[in-house]
Amino acid sequence: MRRDTTLETALNSKAYKRSKRQTLREARMTEKLEKQQKIEQERKRRQKHQEYLNSILQHAKDFKEYHRSVAGKIQKLSKAVATWHANTER
């Protein structure tokens, strides 16, 4: 059998250490942190989705307002043309 060199031992020192058994307190803390992270991720996901929905609604409002203003301009222009023709016929 080949003996490990100090260089190999230095590179992989965790292979030679016995892992410490997790205590009940550490397990509870870990679970608590995982739960907090999960809640935070869910909150961020919901917030991002809400911002997305708000942007869609804002776009719909802008779209409607733009086309309403264009229709108003066309109506105003057609009324002006009709008035001009009525005045030039006299």
mmCIF file as gemmi writes it, N, C-alpha and C atoms, coordinates in Angstrom:
data_model
loop_
_atom_site.group_PDB
_atom_site.id
_atom_site.type_symbol
_atom_site.label_atom_id
_atom_site.label_alt_id
_atom_site.label_comp_id
_atom_site.label_asym_id
_atom_site.label_entity_id
_atom_site.label_seq_id
_atom_site.pdbx_PDB_ins_code
_atom_site.Cartn_x
_atom_site.Cartn_y
_atom_site.Cartn_z
_atom_site.occupancy
_atom_site.B_iso_or_equiv
_atom_site.pdbx_formal_charge
_atom_site.auth_seq_id
_atom_site.auth_asym_id
_atom_site.pdbx_PDB_model_num
ATOM 1 N N . MET Axp A 1 ? 0.824 -1.188 0 1 0 ? 1 A 1
ATOM 2 C CA . MET Axp A 1 ? 0 0 0 1 0 ? 1 A 1
ATOM 3 C C . MET Axp A 1 ? 0.866 1.249 0 1 0 ? 1 A 1
ATOM 4 N N . ARG Axp A 2 ? 0.382 2.254 -0.689 1 0 ? 2 A 1
ATOM 5 C CA . ARG Axp A 2 ? 1.115 3.504 -0.817 1 0 ? 2 A 1
ATOM 6 C C . ARG Axp A 2 ? 0.703 4.458 0.302 1 0 ? 2 A 1
ATOM 7 N N . ARG Axp A 3 ? 1.688 5.134 0.852 1 0 ? 3 A 1
ATOM 8 C CA . ARG Axp A 3 ? 1.391 6.112 1.902 1 0 ? 3 A 1
ATOM 9 C C . ARG Axp A 3 ? 1.106 7.47 1.263 1 0 ? 3 A 1
ATOM 10 N N . ASP Axp A 4 ? 0.159 8.238 1.878 1 0 ? 4 A 1
ATOM 11 C CA . ASP Axp A 4 ? -0.141 9.578 1.366 1 0 ? 4 A 1
ATOM 12 C C . ASP Axp A 4 ? 1.007 10.516 1.681 1 0 ? 4 A 1
ATOM 13 N N . THR Axp A 5 ? 1.267 11.388 0.757 1 0 ? 5 A 1
ATOM 14 C CA . THR Axp A 5 ? 2.296 12.398 0.995 1 0 ? 5 A 1
ATOM 15 C C . THR Axp A 5 ? 1.659 13.572 1.73 1 0 ? 5 A 1
ATOM 16 N N . THR Axp A 6 ? 2.484 14.416 2.29 1 0 ? 6 A 1
ATOM 17 C CA . THR Axp A 6 ? 1.95 15.585 3 1 0 ? 6 A 1
ATOM 18 C C . THR Axp A 6 ? 1.25 16.532 2.031 1 0 ? 6 A 1
ATOM 19 N N . LEU Axp A 7 ? 1.68 16.573 0.783 1 0 ? 7 A 1
ATOM 20 C CA . LEU Axp A 7 ? 1.027 17.426 -0.207 1 0 ? 7 A 1
ATOM 21 C C . LEU Axp A 7 ? -0.405 16.949 -0.452 1 0 ? 7 A 1
ATOM 22 N N . GLU Axp A 8 ? -0.603 15.651 -0.604 1 0 ? 8 A 1
ATOM 23 C CA . GLU Axp A 8 ? -1.949 15.112 -0.819 1 0 ? 8 A 1
ATOM 24 C C . GLU Axp A 8 ? -2.819 15.314 0.413 1 0 ? 8 A 1
ATOM 25 N N . THR Axp A 9 ? -2.235 15.184 1.581 1 0 ? 9 A 1
ATOM 26 C CA . THR Axp A 9 ? -2.972 15.388 2.82 1 0 ? 9 A 1
ATOM 27 C C . THR Axp A 9 ? -3.391 16.851 2.939 1 0 ? 9 A 1
ATOM 28 N N . ALA Axp A 10 ? -2.512 17.761 2.566 1 0 ? 10 A 1
ATOM 29 C CA . ALA Axp A 10 ? -2.821 19.187 2.646 1 0 ? 10 A 1
ATOM 30 C C . ALA Axp A 10 ? -3.934 19.552 1.671 1 0 ? 10 A 1
ATOM 31 N N . LEU Axp A 11 ? -3.972 18.921 0.517 1 0 ? 11 A 1
ATOM 32 C CA . LEU Axp A 11 ? -4.995 19.228 -0.477 1 0 ? 11 A 1
ATOM 33 C C . LEU Axp A 11 ? -6.365 18.714 -0.061 1 0 ? 11 A 1
ATOM 34 N N . ASN Axp A 12 ? -6.399 17.572 0.62 1 0 ? 12 A 1
ATOM 35 C CA . ASN Axp A 12 ? -7.677 16.966 0.964 1 0 ? 12 A 1
ATOM 36 C C . ASN Axp A 12 ? -7.702 16.601 2.446 1 0 ? 12 A 1
ATOM 37 N N . SER Axp A 13 ? -7.633 17.624 3.286 1 0 ? 13 A 1
ATOM 38 C CA . SER Axp A 13 ? -7.569 17.352 4.721 1 0 ? 13 A 1
ATOM 39 C C . SER Axp A 13 ? -8.907 16.875 5.28 1 0 ? 13 A 1
ATOM 40 N N . LYS Axp A 14 ? -10.022 17.204 4.627 1 0 ? 14 A 1
ATOM 41 C CA . LYS Axp A 14 ? -11.341 16.799 5.129 1 0 ? 14 A 1
ATOM 42 C C . LYS Axp A 14 ? -11.551 15.296 5.016 1 0 ? 14 A 1
ATOM 43 N N . ALA Axp A 15 ? -10.802 14.658 4.151 1 0 ? 15 A 1
ATOM 44 C CA . ALA Axp A 15 ? -10.941 13.217 3.99 1 0 ? 15 A 1
ATOM 45 C C . ALA Axp A 15 ? -10.44 12.476 5.234 1 0 ? 15 A 1
ATOM 46 N N . TYR Axp A 16 ? -9.618 13.119 6.028 1 0 ? 16 A 1
ATOM 47 C CA . TYR Axp A 16 ? -9.026 12.471 7.196 1 0 ? 16 A 1
ATOM 48 C C . TYR Axp A 16 ? -9.701 12.877 8.5 1 0 ? 16 A 1
ATOM 49 N N . LYS Axp A 17 ? -10.638 13.817 8.427 1 0 ? 17 A 1
ATOM 50 C CA . LYS Axp A 17 ? -11.32 14.268 9.642 1 0 ? 17 A 1
ATOM 51 C C . LYS Axp A 17 ? -12.644 13.539 9.801 1 0 ? 17 A 1
ATOM 52 N N . ARG Axp A 18 ? -12.978 13.26 11.033 1 0 ? 18 A 1
ATOM 53 C CA . ARG Axp A 18 ? -14.271 12.66 11.314 1 0 ? 18 A 1
ATOM 54 C C . ARG Axp A 18 ? -15.296 13.793 11.363 1 0 ? 18 A 1
ATOM 55 N N . SER Axp A 19 ? -16.411 13.593 10.684 1 0 ? 19 A 1
ATOM 56 C CA . SER Axp A 19 ? -17.419 14.651 10.651 1 0 ? 19 A 1
ATOM 57 C C . SER Axp A 19 ? -18.128 14.73 11.994 1 0 ? 19 A 1
ATOM 58 N N . LYS Axp A 20 ? -18.394 15.95 12.411 1 0 ? 20 A 1
ATOM 59 C CA . LYS Axp A 20 ? -19.049 16.179 13.695 1 0 ? 20 A 1
ATOM 60 C C . LYS Axp A 20 ? -20.545 15.924 13.544 1 0 ? 20 A 1
ATOM 61 N N . ARG Axp A 21 ? -21.112 15.246 14.491 1 0 ? 21 A 1
ATOM 62 C CA . ARG Axp A 21 ? -22.536 14.947 14.451 1 0 ? 21 A 1
ATOM 63 C C . ARG Axp A 21 ? -23.32 16.215 14.769 1 0 ? 21 A 1
ATOM 64 N N . GLN Axp A 22 ? -24.365 16.468 13.996 1 0 ? 22 A 1
ATOM 65 C CA . GLN Axp A 22 ? -25.146 17.68 14.177 1 0 ? 22 A 1
ATOM 66 C C . GLN Axp A 22 ? -26.033 17.563 15.417 1 0 ? 22 A 1
ATOM 67 N N . THR Axp A 23 ? -25.99 18.609 16.243 1 0 ? 23 A 1
ATOM 68 C CA . THR Axp A 23 ? -26.813 18.599 17.454 1 0 ? 23 A 1
ATOM 69 C C . THR Axp A 23 ? -28.237 19.032 17.113 1 0 ? 23 A 1
ATOM 70 N N . LEU Axp A 24 ? -29.127 18.795 18.048 1 0 ? 24 A 1
ATOM 71 C CA . LEU Axp A 24 ? -30.531 19.16 17.85 1 0 ? 24 A 1
ATOM 72 C C . LEU Axp A 24 ? -30.676 20.673 17.695 1 0 ? 24 A 1
ATOM 73 N N . ARG Axp A 25 ? -29.902 21.412 18.459 1 0 ? 25 A 1
ATOM 74 C CA . ARG Axp A 25 ? -29.94 22.872 18.39 1 0 ? 25 A 1
ATOM 75 C C . ARG Axp A 25 ? -29.509 23.354 17.005 1 0 ? 25 A 1
ATOM 76 N N . GLU Axp A 26 ? -28.417 22.79 16.494 1 0 ? 26 A 1
ATOM 77 C CA . GLU Axp A 26 ? -27.939 23.168 15.157 1 0 ? 26 A 1
ATOM 78 C C . GLU Axp A 26 ? -28.949 22.782 14.084 1 0 ? 26 A 1
ATOM 79 N N . ALA Axp A 27 ? -29.586 21.641 14.259 1 0 ? 27 A 1
ATOM 80 C CA . ALA Axp A 27 ? -30.594 21.204 13.292 1 0 ? 27 A 1
ATOM 81 C C . ALA Axp A 27 ? -31.766 22.178 13.267 1 0 ? 27 A 1
ATOM 82 N N . ARG Axp A 28 ? -32.202 22.609 14.439 1 0 ? 28 A 1
ATOM 83 C CA . ARG Axp A 28 ? -33.308 23.575 14.508 1 0 ? 28 A 1
ATOM 84 C C . ARG Axp A 28 ? -32.915 24.899 13.866 1 0 ? 28 A 1
ATOM 85 N N . MET Axp A 29 ? -31.7 25.352 14.143 1 0 ? 29 A 1
ATOM 86 C CA . MET Axp A 29 ? -31.23 26.611 13.556 1 0 ? 29 A 1
ATOM 87 C C . MET Axp A 29 ? -31.163 26.504 12.04 1 0 ? 29 A 1
ATOM 88 N N . THR Axp A 30 ? -30.672 25.374 11.566 1 0 ? 30 A 1
ATOM 89 C CA . THR Axp A 30 ? -30.582 25.163 10.121 1 0 ? 30 A 1
ATOM 90 C C . THR Axp A 30 ? -31.964 25.17 9.49 1 0 ? 30 A 1
ATOM 91 N N . GLU Axp A 31 ? -32.904 24.475 10.117 1 0 ? 31 A 1
ATOM 92 C CA . GLU Axp A 31 ? -34.279 24.447 9.599 1 0 ? 31 A 1
ATOM 93 C C . GLU Axp A 31 ? -34.894 25.838 9.601 1 0 ? 31 A 1
ATOM 94 N N . LYS Axp A 32 ? -34.624 26.598 10.656 1 0 ? 32 A 1
ATOM 95 C CA . LYS Axp A 32 ? -35.16 27.952 10.758 1 0 ? 32 A 1
ATOM 96 C C . LYS Axp A 32 ? -34.604 28.834 9.636 1 0 ? 32 A 1
ATOM 97 N N . LEU Axp A 33 ? -33.3 28.734 9.396 1 0 ? 33 A 1
ATOM 98 C CA . LEU Axp A 33 ? -32.681 29.524 8.329 1 0 ? 33 A 1
ATOM 99 C C . LEU Axp A 33 ? -33.209 29.12 6.957 1 0 ? 33 A 1
ATOM 100 N N . GLU Axp A 34 ? -33.368 27.819 6.75 1 0 ? 34 A 1
ATOM 101 C CA . GLU Axp A 34 ? -33.905 27.346 5.472 1 0 ? 34 A 1
ATOM 102 C C . GLU Axp A 34 ? -35.328 27.854 5.264 1 0 ? 34 A 1
ATOM 103 N N . LYS Axp A 35 ? -36.112 27.848 6.338 1 0 ? 35 A 1
ATOM 104 C CA . LYS Axp A 35 ? -37.496 28.334 6.248 1 0 ? 35 A 1
ATOM 105 C C . LYS Axp A 35 ? -37.517 29.827 5.927 1 0 ? 35 A 1
ATOM 106 N N . GLN Axp A 36 ? -36.631 30.591 6.563 1 0 ? 36 A 1
ATOM 107 C CA . GLN Axp A 36 ? -36.548 32.027 6.291 1 0 ? 36 A 1
ATOM 108 C C . GLN Axp A 36 ? -36.173 32.28 4.833 1 0 ? 36 A 1
ATOM 109 N N . GLN Axp A 37 ? -35.206 31.521 4.328 1 0 ? 37 A 1
ATOM 110 C CA . GLN Axp A 37 ? -34.789 31.685 2.934 1 0 ? 37 A 1
ATOM 111 C C . GLN Axp A 37 ? -35.933 31.36 1.989 1 0 ? 37 A 1
ATOM 112 N N . LYS Axp A 38 ? -36.665 30.301 2.293 1 0 ? 38 A 1
ATOM 113 C CA . LYS Axp A 38 ? -37.79 29.9 1.45 1 0 ? 38 A 1
ATOM 114 C C . LYS Axp A 38 ? -38.868 30.979 1.442 1 0 ? 38 A 1
ATOM 115 N N . ILE Axp A 39 ? -39.162 31.531 2.614 1 0 ? 39 A 1
ATOM 116 C CA . ILE Axp A 39 ? -40.165 32.596 2.72 1 0 ? 39 A 1
ATOM 117 C C . ILE Axp A 39 ? -39.71 33.826 1.934 1 0 ? 39 A 1
ATOM 118 N N . GLU Axp A 40 ? -38.442 34.167 2.055 1 0 ? 40 A 1
ATOM 119 C CA . GLU Axp A 40 ? -37.895 35.326 1.34 1 0 ? 40 A 1
ATOM 120 C C . GLU Axp A 40 ? -37.961 35.12 -0.173 1 0 ? 40 A 1
ATOM 121 N N . GLN Axp A 41 ? -37.623 33.93 -0.63 1 0 ? 41 A 1
ATOM 122 C CA . GLN Axp A 41 ? -37.699 33.631 -2.063 1 0 ? 41 A 1
ATOM 123 C C . GLN Axp A 41 ? -39.134 33.736 -2.567 1 0 ? 41 A 1
ATOM 124 N N . GLU Axp A 42 ? -40.06 33.219 -1.787 1 0 ? 42 A 1
ATOM 125 C CA . GLU Axp A 42 ? -41.482 33.279 -2.171 1 0 ? 42 A 1
ATOM 126 C C . GLU Axp A 42 ? -41.966 34.724 -2.217 1 0 ? 42 A 1
ATOM 127 N N . ARG Axp A 43 ? -41.531 35.54 -1.251 1 0 ? 43 A 1
ATOM 128 C CA . ARG Axp A 43 ? -41.911 36.954 -1.221 1 0 ? 43 A 1
ATOM 129 C C . ARG Axp A 43 ? -41.371 37.677 -2.453 1 0 ? 43 A 1
ATOM 130 N N . LYS Axp A 44 ? -40.112 37.417 -2.789 1 0 ? 44 A 1
ATOM 131 C CA . LYS Axp A 44 ? -39.515 38.048 -3.97 1 0 ? 44 A 1
ATOM 132 C C . LYS Axp A 44 ? -40.221 37.608 -5.247 1 0 ? 44 A 1
ATOM 133 N N . ARG Axp A 45 ? -40.578 36.325 -5.312 1 0 ? 45 A 1
ATOM 134 C CA . ARG Axp A 45 ? -41.272 35.814 -6.497 1 0 ? 45 A 1
ATOM 135 C C . ARG Axp A 45 ? -42.632 36.489 -6.656 1 0 ? 45 A 1
ATOM 136 N N . ARG Axp A 46 ? -43.358 36.614 -5.55 1 0 ? 46 A 1
ATOM 137 C CA . ARG Axp A 46 ? -44.677 37.264 -5.596 1 0 ? 46 A 1
ATOM 138 C C . ARG Axp A 46 ? -44.551 38.743 -5.965 1 0 ? 46 A 1
ATOM 139 N N . GLN Axp A 47 ? -43.536 39.405 -5.404 1 0 ? 47 A 1
ATOM 140 C CA . GLN Axp A 47 ? -43.336 40.827 -5.693 1 0 ? 47 A 1
ATOM 141 C C . GLN Axp A 47 ? -43.003 41.029 -7.174 1 0 ? 47 A 1
ATOM 142 N N . LYS Axp A 48 ? -42.155 40.175 -7.707 1 0 ? 48 A 1
ATOM 143 C CA . LYS Axp A 48 ? -41.783 40.267 -9.119 1 0 ? 48 A 1
ATOM 144 C C . LYS Axp A 48 ? -43.008 40.048 -10.009 1 0 ? 48 A 1
ATOM 145 N N . HIS Axp A 49 ? -43.842 39.08 -9.649 1 0 ? 49 A 1
ATOM 146 C CA . HIS Axp A 49 ? -45.051 38.807 -10.424 1 0 ? 49 A 1
ATOM 147 C C . HIS Axp A 49 ? -46.018 39.992 -10.346 1 0 ? 49 A 1
ATOM 148 N N . GLN Axp A 50 ? -46.134 40.6 -9.164 1 0 ? 50 A 1
ATOM 149 C CA . GLN Axp A 50 ? -47.022 41.755 -9 1 0 ? 50 A 1
ATOM 150 C C . GLN Axp A 50 ? -46.531 42.927 -9.847 1 0 ? 50 A 1
ATOM 151 N N . GLU Axp A 51 ? -45.223 43.152 -9.882 1 0 ? 51 A 1
ATOM 152 C CA . GLU Axp A 51 ? -44.661 44.217 -10.719 1 0 ? 51 A 1
ATOM 153 C C . GLU Axp A 51 ? -44.932 43.943 -12.194 1 0 ? 51 A 1
ATOM 154 N N . TYR Axp A 52 ? -44.845 42.687 -12.584 1 0 ? 52 A 1
ATOM 155 C CA . TYR Axp A 52 ? -45.131 42.299 -13.967 1 0 ? 52 A 1
ATOM 156 C C . TYR Axp A 52 ? -46.587 42.602 -14.319 1 0 ? 52 A 1
ATOM 157 N N . LEU Axp A 53 ? -47.512 42.233 -13.43 1 0 ? 53 A 1
ATOM 158 C CA . LEU Axp A 53 ? -48.931 42.504 -13.671 1 0 ? 53 A 1
ATOM 159 C C . LEU Axp A 53 ? -49.202 44.006 -13.726 1 0 ? 53 A 1
ATOM 160 N N . ASN Axp A 54 ? -48.556 44.767 -12.843 1 0 ? 54 A 1
ATOM 161 C CA . ASN Axp A 54 ? -48.733 46.222 -12.854 1 0 ? 54 A 1
ATOM 162 C C . ASN Axp A 54 ? -48.221 46.836 -14.149 1 0 ? 54 A 1
ATOM 163 N N . SER Axp A 55 ? -47.116 46.317 -14.67 1 0 ? 55 A 1
ATOM 164 C CA . SER Axp A 55 ? -46.587 46.849 -15.93 1 0 ? 55 A 1
ATOM 165 C C . SER Axp A 55 ? -47.538 46.547 -17.087 1 0 ? 55 A 1
ATOM 166 N N . ILE Axp A 56 ? -48.175 45.381 -17.06 1 0 ? 56 A 1
ATOM 167 C CA . ILE Axp A 56 ? -49.158 45.041 -18.102 1 0 ? 56 A 1
ATOM 168 C C . ILE Axp A 56 ? -50.351 45.994 -18.032 1 0 ? 56 A 1
ATOM 169 N N . LEU Axp A 57 ? -50.857 46.236 -16.825 1 0 ? 57 A 1
ATOM 170 C CA . LEU Axp A 57 ? -51.993 47.145 -16.665 1 0 ? 57 A 1
ATOM 171 C C . LEU Axp A 57 ? -51.639 48.567 -17.097 1 0 ? 57 A 1
ATOM 172 N N . GLN Axp A 58 ? -50.431 49.011 -16.755 1 0 ? 58 A 1
ATOM 173 C CA . GLN Axp A 58 ? -49.994 50.354 -17.146 1 0 ? 58 A 1
ATOM 174 C C . GLN Axp A 58 ? -49.885 50.457 -18.661 1 0 ? 58 A 1
ATOM 175 N N . HIS Axp A 59 ? -49.374 49.421 -19.295 1 0 ? 59 A 1
ATOM 176 C CA . HIS Axp A 59 ? -49.27 49.418 -20.756 1 0 ? 59 A 1
ATOM 177 C C . HIS Axp A 59 ? -50.659 49.508 -21.389 1 0 ? 59 A 1
ATOM 178 N N . ALA Axp A 60 ? -51.625 48.782 -20.839 1 0 ? 60 A 1
ATOM 179 C CA . ALA Axp A 60 ? -52.995 48.823 -21.366 1 0 ? 60 A 1
ATOM 180 C C . ALA Axp A 60 ? -53.575 50.234 -21.242 1 0 ? 60 A 1
ATOM 181 N N . LYS Axp A 61 ? -53.332 50.891 -20.105 1 0 ? 61 A 1
ATOM 182 C CA . LYS Axp A 61 ? -53.821 52.263 -19.918 1 0 ? 61 A 1
ATOM 183 C C . LYS Axp A 61 ? -53.173 53.211 -20.919 1 0 ? 61 A 1
ATOM 184 N N . ASP Axp A 62 ? -51.848 53.096 -21.083 1 0 ? 62 A 1
ATOM 185 C CA . ASP Axp A 62 ? -51.13 53.953 -22.031 1 0 ? 62 A 1
ATOM 186 C C . ASP Axp A 62 ? -51.621 53.724 -23.458 1 0 ? 62 A 1
ATOM 187 N N . PHE Axp A 63 ? -51.817 52.465 -23.813 1 0 ? 63 A 1
ATOM 188 C CA . PHE Axp A 63 ? -52.282 52.088 -25.151 1 0 ? 63 A 1
ATOM 189 C C . PHE Axp A 63 ? -53.65 52.716 -25.43 1 0 ? 63 A 1
ATOM 190 N N . LYS Axp A 64 ? -54.553 52.565 -24.472 1 0 ? 64 A 1
ATOM 191 C CA . LYS Axp A 64 ? -55.912 53.089 -24.623 1 0 ? 64 A 1
ATOM 192 C C . LYS Axp A 64 ? -55.89 54.615 -24.73 1 0 ? 64 A 1
ATOM 193 N N . GLU Axp A 65 ? -55.115 55.268 -23.885 1 0 ? 65 A 1
ATOM 194 C CA . GLU Axp A 65 ? -55.028 56.729 -23.886 1 0 ? 65 A 1
ATOM 195 C C . GLU Axp A 65 ? -54.434 57.246 -25.195 1 0 ? 65 A 1
ATOM 196 N N . TYR Axp A 66 ? -53.416 56.585 -25.692 1 0 ? 66 A 1
ATOM 197 C CA . TYR Axp A 66 ? -52.79 56.994 -26.956 1 0 ? 66 A 1
ATOM 198 C C . TYR Axp A 66 ? -53.81 56.939 -28.09 1 0 ? 66 A 1
ATOM 199 N N . HIS Axp A 67 ? -54.514 55.83 -28.206 1 0 ? 67 A 1
ATOM 200 C CA . HIS Axp A 67 ? -55.464 55.674 -29.304 1 0 ? 67 A 1
ATOM 201 C C . HIS Axp A 67 ? -56.68 56.586 -29.133 1 0 ? 67 A 1
ATOM 202 N N . ARG Axp A 68 ? -57.045 56.867 -27.91 1 0 ? 68 A 1
ATOM 203 C CA . ARG Axp A 68 ? -58.133 57.82 -27.67 1 0 ? 68 A 1
ATOM 204 C C . ARG Axp A 68 ? -57.713 59.213 -28.138 1 0 ? 68 A 1
ATOM 205 N N . SER Axp A 69 ? -56.473 59.604 -27.846 1 0 ? 69 A 1
ATOM 206 C CA . SER Axp A 69 ? -56 60.927 -28.261 1 0 ? 69 A 1
ATOM 207 C C . SER Axp A 69 ? -55.865 61.012 -29.782 1 0 ? 69 A 1
ATOM 208 N N . VAL Axp A 70 ? -55.409 59.928 -30.419 1 0 ? 70 A 1
ATOM 209 C CA . VAL Axp A 70 ? -55.301 59.918 -31.884 1 0 ? 70 A 1
ATOM 210 C C . VAL Axp A 70 ? -56.687 60.046 -32.508 1 0 ? 70 A 1
ATOM 211 N N . ALA Axp A 71 ? -57.655 59.327 -31.978 1 0 ? 71 A 1
ATOM 212 C CA . ALA Axp A 71 ? -59.026 59.412 -32.493 1 0 ? 71 A 1
ATOM 213 C C . ALA Axp A 71 ? -59.568 60.829 -32.305 1 0 ? 71 A 1
ATOM 214 N N . GLY Axp A 72 ? -59.262 61.463 -31.188 1 0 ? 72 A 1
ATOM 215 C CA . GLY Axp A 72 ? -59.692 62.846 -30.946 1 0 ? 72 A 1
ATOM 216 C C . GLY Axp A 72 ? -59.081 63.804 -31.948 1 0 ? 72 A 1
ATOM 217 N N . LYS Axp A 73 ? -57.797 63.618 -32.257 1 0 ? 73 A 1
ATOM 218 C CA . LYS Axp A 73 ? -57.121 64.477 -33.238 1 0 ? 73 A 1
ATOM 219 C C . LYS Axp A 73 ? -57.745 64.314 -34.618 1 0 ? 73 A 1
ATOM 220 N N . ILE Axp A 74 ? -58.031 63.07 -35.001 1 0 ? 74 A 1
ATOM 221 C CA . ILE Axp A 74 ? -58.64 62.805 -36.312 1 0 ? 74 A 1
ATOM 222 C C . ILE Axp A 74 ? -60.028 63.44 -36.38 1 0 ? 74 A 1
ATOM 223 N N . GLN Axp A 75 ? -60.789 63.31 -35.313 1 0 ? 75 A 1
ATOM 224 C CA . GLN Axp A 75 ? -62.135 63.888 -35.27 1 0 ? 75 A 1
ATOM 225 C C . GLN Axp A 75 ? -62.064 65.413 -35.389 1 0 ? 75 A 1
ATOM 226 N N . LYS Axp A 76 ? -61.11 66.01 -34.689 1 0 ? 76 A 1
ATOM 227 C CA . LYS Axp A 76 ? -60.932 67.46 -34.72 1 0 ? 76 A 1
ATOM 228 C C . LYS Axp A 76 ? -60.549 67.92 -36.124 1 0 ? 76 A 1
ATOM 229 N N . LEU Axp A 77 ? -59.642 67.184 -36.75 1 0 ? 77 A 1
ATOM 230 C CA . LEU Axp A 77 ? -59.181 67.532 -38.088 1 0 ? 77 A 1
ATOM 231 C C . LEU Axp A 77 ? -60.303 67.382 -39.11 1 0 ? 77 A 1
ATOM 232 N N . SER Axp A 78 ? -61.072 66.302 -39.021 1 0 ? 78 A 1
ATOM 233 C CA . SER Axp A 78 ? -62.173 66.1 -39.971 1 0 ? 78 A 1
ATOM 234 C C . SER Axp A 78 ? -63.247 67.173 -39.799 1 0 ? 78 A 1
ATOM 235 N N . LYS Axp A 79 ? -63.467 67.608 -38.572 1 0 ? 79 A 1
ATOM 236 C CA . LYS Axp A 79 ? -64.426 68.684 -38.33 1 0 ? 79 A 1
ATOM 237 C C . LYS Axp A 79 ? -63.919 69.988 -38.932 1 0 ? 79 A 1
ATOM 238 N N . ALA Axp A 80 ? -62.608 70.241 -38.803 1 0 ? 80 A 1
ATOM 239 C CA . ALA Axp A 80 ? -62.022 71.456 -39.373 1 0 ? 80 A 1
ATOM 240 C C . ALA Axp A 80 ? -62.11 71.435 -40.896 1 0 ? 80 A 1
ATOM 241 N N . VAL Axp A 81 ? -61.873 70.279 -41.51 1 0 ? 81 A 1
ATOM 242 C CA . VAL Axp A 81 ? -61.964 70.154 -42.969 1 0 ? 81 A 1
ATOM 243 C C . VAL Axp A 81 ? -63.407 70.382 -43.418 1 0 ? 81 A 1
ATOM 244 N N . ALA Axp A 82 ? -64.354 69.797 -42.717 1 0 ? 82 A 1
ATOM 245 C CA . ALA Axp A 82 ? -65.772 69.981 -43.071 1 0 ? 82 A 1
ATOM 246 C C . ALA Axp A 82 ? -66.169 71.446 -42.939 1 0 ? 82 A 1
ATOM 247 N N . THR Axp A 83 ? -65.699 72.112 -41.896 1 0 ? 83 A 1
ATOM 248 C CA . THR Axp A 83 ? -65.989 73.536 -41.709 1 0 ? 83 A 1
ATOM 249 C C . THR Axp A 83 ? -65.367 74.359 -42.834 1 0 ? 83 A 1
ATOM 250 N N . TRP Axp A 84 ? -64.143 74.036 -43.208 1 0 ? 84 A 1
ATOM 251 C CA . TRP Axp A 84 ? -63.462 74.77 -44.289 1 0 ? 84 A 1
ATOM 252 C C . TRP Axp A 84 ? -64.229 74.628 -45.599 1 0 ? 84 A 1
ATOM 253 N N . HIS Axp A 85 ? -64.671 73.4 -45.937 1 0 ? 85 A 1
ATOM 254 C CA . HIS Axp A 85 ? -65.434 73.173 -47.166 1 0 ? 85 A 1
ATOM 255 C C . HIS Axp A 85 ? -66.768 73.919 -47.12 1 0 ? 85 A 1
ATOM 256 N N . ALA Axp A 86 ? -67.398 73.94 -45.958 1 0 ? 86 A 1
ATOM 257 C CA . ALA Axp A 86 ? -68.676 74.651 -45.824 1 0 ? 86 A 1
ATOM 258 C C . ALA Axp A 86 ? -68.482 76.148 -46.024 1 0 ? 86 A 1
ATOM 259 N N . ASN Axp A 87 ? -67.362 76.68 -45.529 1 0 ? 87 A 1
ATOM 260 C CA . ASN Axp A 87 ? -67.097 78.115 -45.652 1 0 ? 87 A 1
ATOM 261 C C . ASN Axp A 87 ? -66.662 78.489 -47.062 1 0 ? 87 A 1
ATOM 262 N N . THR Axp A 88 ? -65.935 77.617 -47.761 1 0 ? 88 A 1
ATOM 263 C CA . THR Axp A 88 ? -65.475 77.944 -49.12 1 0 ? 88 A 1
ATOM 264 C C . THR Axp A 88 ? -66.607 77.838 -50.134 1 0 ? 88 A 1
ATOM 265 N N . GLU Axp A 89 ? -67.661 77.091 -49.858 1 0 ? 89 A 1
ATOM 266 C CA . GLU Axp A 89 ? -68.79 76.978 -50.782 1 0 ? 89 A 1
ATOM 267 C C . GLU Axp A 89 ? -69.649 78.236 -50.774 1 0 ? 89 A 1
ATOM 268 N N . ARG Axp A 90 ? -69.592 79.001 -49.727 1 0 ? 90 A 1
ATOM 269 C CA . ARG Axp A 90 ? -70.438 80.195 -49.615 1 0 ? 90 A 1
ATOM 270 C C . ARG Axp A 90 ? -69.98 81.299 -50.496 1 0 ? 90 A 1
